[in-house]
Amino acid sequence: MITNHPHDLVPSLELQVYGGGLVLADNSPPHLPSNTPVSTSILSTHIPYQILGETLNSSDCRVVYVARNPKDTLVSLWHFENSEYLRETEPIPLEDIVSKFCEGTVMFGPYFEHVLGYHKESLGRPEKFFFITYEELKSDPNVHVKRLAEFLGCPFVGEDMEE
């Protein structure tokens, strides 16, 4: 039975592909069973569309963007910034992260510009960009997973997915 965290199974564009090879989210080498496919045809990233746009536009890839609400994004950022992975000093106070988040001076830039970059593309080119919020996905997973499967070109047929 595979018990890897999803972040261990989907390589990160900025950390694992361009950052020195395939490693897992906990910065260890993969410990996957030999029959587990590890593919770079599916990548995750936090890079804004404003930076990746030209590359995405010149490729035939499809983009799935899952947005989180600003509060949850801020809290996640605060935990990440204070993780042992990045910090060997005192934790950063929440108030400092809130200020930087509101100013847009955090990793990967201003939150609203980041989200709006991909959202705008999803409105103009829905065949290439699938935009969904985490809250939408959580509210009705069956409907949204079916939509996502159709977008990716592998729709559910028959009773592949319980209603």
C-alpha positions in Angstrom: 0.0 0.0 0.0 1.4 3.4 -1.0 1.1 5.9 1.8 3.0 8.8 0.2 1.6 12.3 0.6 0.3 13.7 -2.7 3.1 16.3 -2.7 5.6 13.4 -2.8 4.0 12.0 -6.0 3.7 15.2 -8.1 7.0 17.0 -8.7 7.3 20.7 -8.0 8.4 22.7 -11.1 10.4 25.2 -9.1 11.9 22.9 -6.4 12.2 19.4 -7.9 12.5 19.9 -11.6 14.7 23.1 -11.8 16.0 22.9 -8.2 18.3 20.0 -8.6 16.4 16.8 -9.4 13.5 14.9 -8.2 13.1 14.9 -4.4 10.1 14.6 -2.1 8.3 17.3 -0.2 10.3 16.4 2.9 13.5 16.9 0.9 14.3 13.2 0.9 14.9 11.0 -2.2 11.8 9.1 -3.4 11.0 5.8 -1.7 8.3 4.7 -4.1 7.7 1.1 -5.1 9.4 0.2 -8.4 6.0 -0.2 -10.1 4.9 3.3 -9.1 5.0 5.6 -12.1 6.7 8.9 -11.5 6.1 11.2 -14.4 7.0 14.8 -15.2 3.9 15.0 -17.3 2.1 16.3 -14.2 3.9 19.1 -12.3 2.9 21.4 -9.6 4.0 25.0 -9.2 3.4 28.3 -7.4 4.8 30.4 -10.2 2.5 33.2 -11.3 1.1 33.2 -14.8 2.8 36.5 -15.4 6.1 34.6 -15.4 5.1 31.3 -17.0 2.6 32.7 -19.5 4.8 32.7 -22.6 6.0 29.2 -21.9 2.4 28.0 -21.3 1.1 29.7 -24.3 3.7 28.1 -26.6 3.0 24.6 -25.3 0.0 22.3 -25.7 -0.1 21.6 -21.9 -3.3 22.1 -19.9 -3.2 24.0 -16.7 -5.3 23.3 -13.6 -5.3 26.1 -11.1 -6.7 25.6 -7.6 -7.1 28.8 -5.7 -7.5 29.1 -2.0 -9.2 32.0 -0.2 -6.8 34.7 1.0 -7.1 33.9 4.7 -6.2 30.2 4.2 -3.4 31.1 1.8 -2.0 33.6 4.4 -2.1 31.0 7.2 -0.5 28.4 5.0 2.2 30.8 4.0 2.9 31.7 7.7 3.2 28.0 8.6 5.5 27.4 5.6 7.7 30.4 6.4 8.1 29.2 9.9 8.7 25.5 9.0 11.9 23.9 10.0 12.7 23.6 6.3 13.2 27.3 6.1 13.9 28.6 9.6 16.6 28.0 12.1 15.8 31.2 14.0 12.9 32.6 15.9 9.5 32.2 14.2 8.1 35.1 12.1 5.2 36.7 13.9 1.9 36.4 12.1 1.6 40.2 12.0 4.8 40.4 9.9 3.5 37.9 7.4 0.1 39.7 7.3 1.9 43.0 6.4 4.0 41.3 3.7 1.0 39.5 2.3 -1.0 42.7 2.1 1.9 44.5 0.5 2.4 41.7 -2.0 6.0 41.2 -1.0 5.9 37.5 -0.3 7.2 34.5 -2.3 5.5 34.3 -5.7 4.2 37.9 -5.5 0.9 39.6 -4.8 -1.9 37.1 -4.0 -4.6 38.8 -6.1 -2.4 39.3 -9.1 -1.4 35.6 -8.9 -5.0 34.3 -8.8 -6.3 36.8 -11.4 -3.6 35.9 -13.9 -4.8 32.3 -14.1 -8.5 33.2 -13.7 -8.3 35.6 -16.6 -6.8 32.9 -18.8 -9.4 30.4 -17.8 -12.1 32.7 -18.9 -10.5 33.4 -22.3 -9.3 29.9 -23.0 -11.3 27.4 -20.9 -10.0 24.5 -23.1 -6.5 25.2 -21.8 -7.0 26.6 -18.3 -9.2 25.0 -15.6 -9.7 27.3 -12.7 -11.4 26.2 -9.5 -11.3 27.2 -5.9 -10.5 24.8 -3.1 -13.8 25.7 -1.5 -15.8 24.8 -4.7 -14.0 21.5 -4.9 -14.7 20.7 -1.3 -18.4 21.7 -1.6 -19.2 19.2 -4.3 -16.3 17.0 -5.1 -18.1 14.6 -7.4 -19.3 17.3 -9.7 -16.0 19.1 -9.8 -13.8 16.0 -10.2 -16.0 15.0 -13.1 -15.5 18.4 -14.7 -11.7 18.1 -14.1 -11.6 14.6 -15.7 -13.5 15.9 -18.7 -11.1 18.9 -19.0 -8.1 16.5 -18.9 -9.6 14.3 -21.6 -10.4 11.3 -19.5 -14.1 11.6 -18.5 -15.7 9.1 -16.2 -17.9 6.6 -17.9 -20.5 4.2 -16.5 -20.0 3.7 -12.8 -16.4 4.8 -12.5 -17.3 7.3 -9.9 -20.0 7.0 -7.2 -22.7 9.6 -7.2 
